[in-house]
Amino acid sequence: MKVGEVAQLLNLTKVTGRGSLEMEIKGGYTSDLLSNVMGQAKPGMIWVTMQGHHNVVAVASLLGLAAVIITGGTKIEADTITKADENELTVFSTNMSSYEVTGKLYALGIINRQ
């Protein structure tokens, strides 16, 4: 499933302008602990977090993640959006909880195959 399809099905708000909606999602990861994401998430995954600061972009870009969904209505810092655009990373926001988003991604068939 592609990033844009997930965004439409989950009614996500795209907060960045330069990221691709055509990237194929290869799995998902949910965590707010950046070091945990760095150790466990894989390229092409979609990351679900409630963190809205610029370090999220650094981690997602380093790992080659497909997109980031920032949950819980978290305020996304302006420099986060700027850095995401510079790195062509797609970032979405939603008022749903991380738990709810993760469940919906799983229901859509986005699972991690080892």
OpenMM code with the backbone's topology and positions (N, CA, C; nanometers):
from openmm import Vec3, app, unit

residues = "MET LYS VAL GLY GLU VAL ALA GLN LEU LEU ASN LEU THR LYS VAL THR GLY ARG GLY SER LEU GLU MET GLU ILE LYS GLY GLY TYR THR SER ASP LEU LEU SER ASN VAL MET GLY GLN ALA LYS PRO GLY MET ILE TRP VAL THR MET GLN GLY HIS HIS ASN VAL VAL ALA VAL ALA SER LEU LEU GLY LEU ALA ALA VAL ILE ILE THR GLY GLY THR LYS ILE GLU ALA ASP THR ILE THR LYS ALA ASP GLU ASN GLU LEU THR VAL PHE SER THR ASN MET SER SER TYR GLU VAL THR GLY LYS LEU TYR ALA LEU GLY ILE ILE ASN ARG GLN".split()
positions = [
    Vec3(0.0844, -0.1175, 0.0000),
    Vec3(0.0000, 0.0000, 0.0000),
    Vec3(0.0894, 0.1244, 0.0000),
    Vec3(0.0458, 0.2257, -0.0710),
    Vec3(0.1248, 0.3485, -0.0831),
    Vec3(0.0887, 0.4493, 0.0262),
    Vec3(0.1823, 0.5382, 0.0530),
    Vec3(0.1650, 0.6407, 0.1558),
    Vec3(0.0365, 0.7204, 0.1335),
    Vec3(0.0111, 0.7629, 0.0117),
    Vec3(-0.1078, 0.8419, -0.0184),
    Vec3(-0.2376, 0.7671, 0.0071),
    Vec3(-0.2384, 0.6371, -0.0193),
    Vec3(-0.3577, 0.5558, 0.0061),
    Vec3(-0.3872, 0.5495, 0.1552),
    Vec3(-0.2836, 0.5301, 0.2352),
    Vec3(-0.3008, 0.5260, 0.3804),
    Vec3(-0.3533, 0.6601, 0.4307),
    Vec3(-0.2956, 0.7681, 0.3810),
    Vec3(-0.3385, 0.9017, 0.4235),
    Vec3(-0.4866, 0.9239, 0.3959),
    Vec3(-0.5310, 0.8794, 0.2803),
    Vec3(-0.6714, 0.8968, 0.2440),
    Vec3(-0.7618, 0.8092, 0.3305),
    Vec3(-0.7259, 0.6828, 0.3480),
    Vec3(-0.8088, 0.5898, 0.4244),
    Vec3(-0.8177, 0.6262, 0.5723),
    Vec3(-0.7110, 0.6848, 0.6270),
    Vec3(-0.7097, 0.7232, 0.7679),
    Vec3(-0.7458, 0.8703, 0.7893),
    Vec3(-0.7732, 0.9403, 0.6787),
    Vec3(-0.8099, 1.0821, 0.6849),
    Vec3(-0.7034, 1.1640, 0.7586),
    Vec3(-0.5772, 1.1434, 0.7182),
    Vec3(-0.4652, 1.2133, 0.7797),
    Vec3(-0.4465, 1.3502, 0.7150),
    Vec3(-0.3900, 1.4422, 0.7896),
    Vec3(-0.3590, 1.5758, 0.7388),
    Vec3(-0.2115, 1.5816, 0.7029),
    Vec3(-0.1822, 1.6118, 0.5775),
    Vec3(-0.0424, 1.6227, 0.5330),
    Vec3(0.0093, 1.7599, 0.5738),
    Vec3(0.1189, 1.7618, 0.6492),
    Vec3(0.1723, 1.8893, 0.6978),
    Vec3(0.2990, 1.9314, 0.6243),
    Vec3(0.3487, 1.8454, 0.5376),
    Vec3(0.4658, 1.8793, 0.4572),
    Vec3(0.4265, 1.8787, 0.3104),
    Vec3(0.5002, 1.9543, 0.2314),
    Vec3(0.4626, 1.9681, 0.0920),
    Vec3(0.5475, 1.8920, -0.0075),
    Vec3(0.6647, 1.8439, 0.0336),
    Vec3(0.7578, 1.7892, -0.0648),
    Vec3(0.7728, 1.6376, -0.0607),
    Vec3(0.7211, 1.5715, 0.0386),
    Vec3(0.7365, 1.4269, 0.0481),
    Vec3(0.6498, 1.3531, -0.0522),
    Vec3(0.6896, 1.2323, -0.0844),
    Vec3(0.6193, 1.1513, -0.1842),
    Vec3(0.5017, 1.0757, -0.1234),
    Vec3(0.3906, 1.0772, -0.1952),
    Vec3(0.2749, 0.9963, -0.1571),
    Vec3(0.2760, 0.8626, -0.2302),
    Vec3(0.3732, 0.8428, -0.3171),
    Vec3(0.3796, 0.7231, -0.4010),
    Vec3(0.4689, 0.6131, -0.3435),
    Vec3(0.5379, 0.6415, -0.2334),
    Vec3(0.6272, 0.5414, -0.1760),
    Vec3(0.5470, 0.4240, -0.1200),
    Vec3(0.5932, 0.3045, -0.1486),
    Vec3(0.5290, 0.1826, -0.0993),
    Vec3(0.5691, 0.1609, 0.0465),
    Vec3(0.4709, 0.1364, 0.1327),
    Vec3(0.4966, 0.1140, 0.2747),
    Vec3(0.5326, -0.0327, 0.2958),
    Vec3(0.6436, -0.0563, 0.3644),
    Vec3(0.6941, -0.1922, 0.3849),
    Vec3(0.6704, -0.2445, 0.5254),
    Vec3(0.5985, -0.1708, 0.6062),
    Vec3(0.5709, -0.2106, 0.7437),
    Vec3(0.5475, -0.0863, 0.8265),
    Vec3(0.5307, -0.1063, 0.9557),
    Vec3(0.5062, 0.0071, 1.0425),
    Vec3(0.5772, -0.0082, 1.1750),
    Vec3(0.5967, 0.1047, 1.2417),
    Vec3(0.6597, 0.1032, 1.3731),
    Vec3(0.5986, 0.2141, 1.4570),
    Vec3(0.5661, 0.1832, 1.5816),
    Vec3(0.5071, 0.2802, 1.6728),
    Vec3(0.5943, 0.2923, 1.7962),
    Vec3(0.6447, 0.4123, 1.8202),
    Vec3(0.7252, 0.4390, 1.9398),
    Vec3(0.7489, 0.5884, 1.9503),
    Vec3(0.7651, 0.6340, 2.0747),
    Vec3(0.8009, 0.7731, 2.0992),
    Vec3(0.9459, 0.7862, 2.1435),
    Vec3(1.0134, 0.6752, 2.1599),
    Vec3(1.1528, 0.6746, 2.2037),
    Vec3(1.2431, 0.6675, 2.0807),
    Vec3(1.3117, 0.7771, 2.0505),
    Vec3(1.3896, 0.7867, 1.9274),
    Vec3(1.4949, 0.6777, 1.9157),
    Vec3(1.5630, 0.6460, 2.0246),
    Vec3(1.6668, 0.5424, 2.0186),
    Vec3(1.6064, 0.4063, 1.9872),
    Vec3(1.4853, 0.3830, 2.0335),
    Vec3(1.4156, 0.2582, 2.0037),
    Vec3(1.3825, 0.2497, 1.8551),
    Vec3(1.3357, 0.3589, 1.7992),
    Vec3(1.3039, 0.3640, 1.6560),
    Vec3(1.4305, 0.3404, 1.5743),
    Vec3(1.5399, 0.4044, 1.6139),
    Vec3(1.6662, 0.3889, 1.5408),
    Vec3(1.7136, 0.2436, 1.5403),
    Vec3(1.6867, 0.1719, 1.6472),
    Vec3(1.7315, 0.0337, 1.6562),
    Vec3(1.6375, -0.0682, 1.5948),
    Vec3(1.5111, -0.0317, 1.5763),
    Vec3(1.4121, -0.1309, 1.5350),
    Vec3(1.3432, -0.1036, 1.4011),
    Vec3(1.3211, 0.0220, 1.3675),
    Vec3(1.2497, 0.0541, 1.2429),
    Vec3(1.3390, 0.0264, 1.1224),
    Vec3(1.2766, -0.0086, 1.0128),
    Vec3(1.3484, -0.0440, 0.8896),
    Vec3(1.3090, 0.0507, 0.7759),
    Vec3(1.3952, 0.0643, 0.6753),
    Vec3(1.3632, 0.1497, 0.5606),
    Vec3(1.2271, 0.1136, 0.4991),
    Vec3(1.1527, 0.2156, 0.4615),
    Vec3(1.0232, 0.1951, 0.3979),
    Vec3(0.9069, 0.1820, 0.4942),
    Vec3(0.9355, 0.1794, 0.6247),
    Vec3(0.8273, 0.1700, 0.7227),
    Vec3(0.7610, 0.3057, 0.7424),
    Vec3(0.6383, 0.3014, 0.7940),
    Vec3(0.5692, 0.4226, 0.8359),
    Vec3(0.5787, 0.4278, 0.9881),
    Vec3(0.6158, 0.5422, 1.0425),
    Vec3(0.6407, 0.5570, 1.1858),
    Vec3(0.5267, 0.6352, 1.2490),
    Vec3(0.4716, 0.5801, 1.3568),
    Vec3(0.3640, 0.6430, 1.4322),
    Vec3(0.4220, 0.6917, 1.5653),
    Vec3(0.4074, 0.8210, 1.5931),
    Vec3(0.4622, 0.8802, 1.7152),
    Vec3(0.3810, 1.0022, 1.7555),
    Vec3(0.3936, 1.0411, 1.8814),
    Vec3(0.3310, 1.1660, 1.9250),
    Vec3(0.4337, 1.2788, 1.9356),
    Vec3(0.5585, 1.2518, 1.8981),
    Vec3(0.6642, 1.3528, 1.9023),
    Vec3(0.6523, 1.4461, 1.7819),
    Vec3(0.6640, 1.5770, 1.8056),
    Vec3(0.6501, 1.6725, 1.6962),
    Vec3(0.7720, 1.7603, 1.6739),
    Vec3(0.8859, 1.7220, 1.7300),
    Vec3(1.0068, 1.8049, 1.7185),
    Vec3(1.0943, 1.7598, 1.6015),
    Vec3(1.1941, 1.8418, 1.5690),
    Vec3(1.2751, 1.8187, 1.4485),
    Vec3(1.3603, 1.6920, 1.4528),
    Vec3(1.3865, 1.6378, 1.5701),
    Vec3(1.4650, 1.5141, 1.5770),
    Vec3(1.3915, 1.3958, 1.5140),
    Vec3(1.2592, 1.4041, 1.5086),
    Vec3(1.1805, 1.3008, 1.4411),
    Vec3(1.2202, 1.2944, 1.2935),
    Vec3(1.2377, 1.4092, 1.2325),
    Vec3(1.2767, 1.4159, 1.0913),
    Vec3(1.4163, 1.3582, 1.0724),
    Vec3(1.5069, 1.3906, 1.1630),
    Vec3(1.6441, 1.3396, 1.1524),
    Vec3(1.6457, 1.1874, 1.1556),
    Vec3(1.5722, 1.1285, 1.2486),
    Vec3(1.5681, 0.9825, 1.2609),
    Vec3(1.5006, 0.9204, 1.1390),
    Vec3(1.3857, 0.9731, 1.0996),
    Vec3(1.3118, 0.9177, 0.9853),
    Vec3(1.3929, 0.9262, 0.8566),
    Vec3(1.4626, 1.0358, 0.8373),
    Vec3(1.5444, 1.0529, 0.7166),
    Vec3(1.6642, 0.9597, 0.7176),
    Vec3(1.7287, 0.9481, 0.8325),
    Vec3(1.8436, 0.8591, 0.8470),
    Vec3(1.8069, 0.7148, 0.8130),
    Vec3(1.6878, 0.6737, 0.8551),
    Vec3(1.6438, 0.5357, 0.8347),
    Vec3(1.5763, 0.5122, 0.6999),
    Vec3(1.5443, 0.6179, 0.6277),
    Vec3(1.4747, 0.6017, 0.4999),
    Vec3(1.3308, 0.5573, 0.5165),
    Vec3(1.2630, 0.6116, 0.6171),
    Vec3(1.1237, 0.5742, 0.6411),
    Vec3(1.0323, 0.6343, 0.5349),
    Vec3(0.9205, 0.5675, 0.5108),
    Vec3(0.8267, 0.6119, 0.4073),
    Vec3(0.7521, 0.7384, 0.4480),
    Vec3(0.7186, 0.7494, 0.5760),
    Vec3(0.6428, 0.8643, 0.6260),
    Vec3(0.6377, 0.8582, 0.7775),
    Vec3(0.5935, 0.9688, 0.8360),
    Vec3(0.5729, 0.9777, 0.9803),
    Vec3(0.4308, 1.0264, 1.0040),
    Vec3(0.3620, 0.9632, 1.0995),
    Vec3(0.2299, 1.0086, 1.1421),
    Vec3(0.2437, 1.0576, 1.2855),
    Vec3(0.2175, 1.1856, 1.3067),
    Vec3(0.2249, 1.2445, 1.4401),
    Vec3(0.0834, 1.2498, 1.4964),
    Vec3(0.0649, 1.1833, 1.6083),
    Vec3(-0.0683, 1.1550, 1.6616),
    Vec3(-0.1071, 1.2456, 1.7787),
    Vec3(-0.2307, 1.2262, 1.8231),
    Vec3(-0.2793, 1.2909, 1.9440),
    Vec3(-0.2964, 1.4410, 1.9337),
    Vec3(-0.3001, 1.4931, 1.8126),
    Vec3(-0.3140, 1.6371, 1.7960),
    Vec3(-0.1924, 1.7154, 1.8422),
    Vec3(-0.0784, 1.6479, 1.8495),
    Vec3(0.0457, 1.7122, 1.8932),
    Vec3(0.0800, 1.8305, 1.8035),
    Vec3(0.1203, 1.9402, 1.8655),
    Vec3(0.1645, 2.0573, 1.7891),
    Vec3(0.2981, 2.0235, 1.7237),
    Vec3(0.3051, 2.0425, 1.5941),
    Vec3(0.4277, 2.0142, 1.5192),
    Vec3(0.5046, 2.1447, 1.5043),
    Vec3(0.6276, 2.1435, 1.5523),
    Vec3(0.7099, 2.2642, 1.5491),
    Vec3(0.7386, 2.3061, 1.4046),
    Vec3(0.7473, 2.4369, 1.3821),
    Vec3(0.7712, 2.4909, 1.2477),
    Vec3(0.9013, 2.4388, 1.1881),
    Vec3(1.0053, 2.4265, 1.2708),
    Vec3(1.1327, 2.3774, 1.2171),
    Vec3(1.1252, 2.2302, 1.1790),
    Vec3(1.0321, 2.1574, 1.2384),
    Vec3(1.0106, 2.0177, 1.1999),
    Vec3(0.9582, 2.0117, 1.0565),
    Vec3(0.8622, 2.0961, 1.0257),
    Vec3(0.8042, 2.0994, 0.8912),
    Vec3(0.9089, 2.1441, 0.7893),
    Vec3(0.9860, 2.2449, 0.8244),
    Vec3(1.0916, 2.2939, 0.7346),
    Vec3(1.1933, 2.1845, 0.7056),
    Vec3(1.2389, 2.1160, 0.8106),
    Vec3(1.3388, 2.0097, 0.7925),
    Vec3(1.2809, 1.8922, 0.7137),
    Vec3(1.1543, 1.8604, 0.7374),
    Vec3(1.0907, 1.7517, 0.6628),
    Vec3(1.0846, 1.7856, 0.5141),
    Vec3(1.0489, 1.9088, 0.4826),
    Vec3(1.0451, 1.9512, 0.3422),
    Vec3(1.1845, 1.9470, 0.2799),
    Vec3(1.2850, 1.9921, 0.3540),
    Vec3(1.4229, 1.9880, 0.3038),
    Vec3(1.4672, 1.8451, 0.2734),
    Vec3(1.4194, 1.7502, 0.3542),
    Vec3(1.4569, 1.6095, 0.3384),
    Vec3(1.3560, 1.5299, 0.2560),
    Vec3(1.2546, 1.5996, 0.2027),
    Vec3(1.1480, 1.5360, 0.1239),
    Vec3(1.0851, 1.4186, 0.1979),
    Vec3(1.0600, 1.4403, 0.3270),
    Vec3(0.9955, 1.3415, 0.4124),
    Vec3(0.8486, 1.3788, 0.4283),
    Vec3(0.7603, 1.2835, 0.4090),
    Vec3(0.6174, 1.3078, 0.4247),
    Vec3(0.5803, 1.2944, 0.5716),
    Vec3(0.5187, 1.3992, 0.6255),
    Vec3(0.4737, 1.3990, 0.7646),
    Vec3(0.3248, 1.4306, 0.7669),
    Vec3(0.2515, 1.3502, 0.8435),
    Vec3(0.1077, 1.3686, 0.8606),
    Vec3(0.0772, 1.3966, 1.0063),
    Vec3(-0.0384, 1.4567, 1.0304),
    Vec3(-0.0869, 1.4736, 1.1669),
    Vec3(-0.2286, 1.4187, 1.1755),
    Vec3(-0.2662, 1.3842, 1.2984),
    Vec3(-0.4007, 1.3355, 1.3257),
    Vec3(-0.4324, 1.3581, 1.4731),
    Vec3(-0.5598, 1.3675, 1.5036),
    Vec3(-0.6029, 1.3760, 1.6429),
    Vec3(-0.6184, 1.2377, 1.7052),
    Vec3(-0.6151, 1.1335, 1.6232),
    Vec3(-0.6251, 0.9975, 1.6765),
    Vec3(-0.5038, 0.9665, 1.7643),
    Vec3(-0.5213, 0.8729, 1.8564),
    Vec3(-0.4100, 0.8283, 1.9405),
    Vec3(-0.3180, 0.7365, 1.8601),
    Vec3(-0.1972, 0.7190, 1.9086),
    Vec3(-0.1036, 0.6263, 1.8440),
    Vec3(-0.1620, 0.4856, 1.8416),
    Vec3(-0.2300, 0.4485, 1.9485),
    Vec3(-0.2918, 0.3164, 1.9579),
    Vec3(-0.3943, 0.2966, 1.8457),
    Vec3(-0.4801, 0.3951, 1.8271),
    Vec3(-0.5837, 0.3855, 1.7243),
    Vec3(-0.5235, 0.3809, 1.5840),
    Vec3(-0.4263, 0.4662, 1.5568),
    Vec3(-0.3620, 0.4678, 1.4249),
    Vec3(-0.2939, 0.3343, 1.3974),
    Vec3(-0.2225, 0.2825, 1.4960),
    Vec3(-0.1531, 0.1548, 1.4788),
    Vec3(-0.2518, 0.0427, 1.4484),
    Vec3(-0.3634, 0.0408, 1.5193),
    Vec3(-0.4656, -0.0603, 1.4939),
    Vec3(-0.5229, -0.0501, 1.3537),
    Vec3(-0.5451, 0.0711, 1.3077),
    Vec3(-0.5994, 0.0909, 1.1729),
    Vec3(-0.4983, 0.0505, 1.0658),
    Vec3(-0.3708, 0.0811, 1.0887),
    Vec3(-0.2674, 0.0385, 0.9934),
    Vec3(-0.2622, -0.1140, 0.9856),
    Vec3(-0.2699, -0.1782, 1.0997),
    Vec3(-0.2684, -0.3243, 1.1038),
    Vec3(-0.3898, -0.3808, 1.0292),
    Vec3(-0.5060, -0.3203, 1.0516),
    Vec3(-0.6283, -0.3655, 0.9845),
    Vec3(-0.6191, -0.3487, 0.8328),
    Vec3(-0.5389, -0.2518, 0.7875),
    Vec3(-0.5182, -0.2317, 0.6437),
    Vec3(-0.4173, -0.3307, 0.5853),
    Vec3(-0.3594, -0.4130, 0.6715),
    Vec3(-0.2636, -0.5128, 0.6237),
    Vec3(-0.1192, -0.4675, 0.6297),
    Vec3(-0.0937, -0.3555, 0.6943),
    Vec3(0.0446, -0.3088, 0.7091),
    Vec3(0.1031, -0.3771, 0.8318),
    Vec3(0.1745, -0.4849, 0.8055),
    Vec3(0.2356, -0.5630, 0.9126),
    Vec3(0.3836, -0.5799, 0.8817),
    Vec3(0.4576, -0.6180, 0.9819),
    Vec3(0.6017, -0.6359, 0.9649),
    Vec3(0.6322, -0.7831, 0.9443),
    Vec3(0.6897, -0.8126, 0.8316),
    Vec3(0.7300, -0.9505, 0.8018),
    Vec3(0.8807, -0.9589, 0.8163),
    Vec3(0.9246, -1.0507, 0.8965),
    Vec3(1.0685, -1.0650, 0.9223),
    Vec3(1.1292, -1.1672, 0.8298),
] * unit.nanometer
topology = app.Topology()
chain = topology.addChain("A")
for resn in residues:
    res = topology.addResidue(resn, chain)
    for name in ("N", "CA", "C"):
        topology.addAtom(name, app.Element.getBySymbol(name[0]), res)
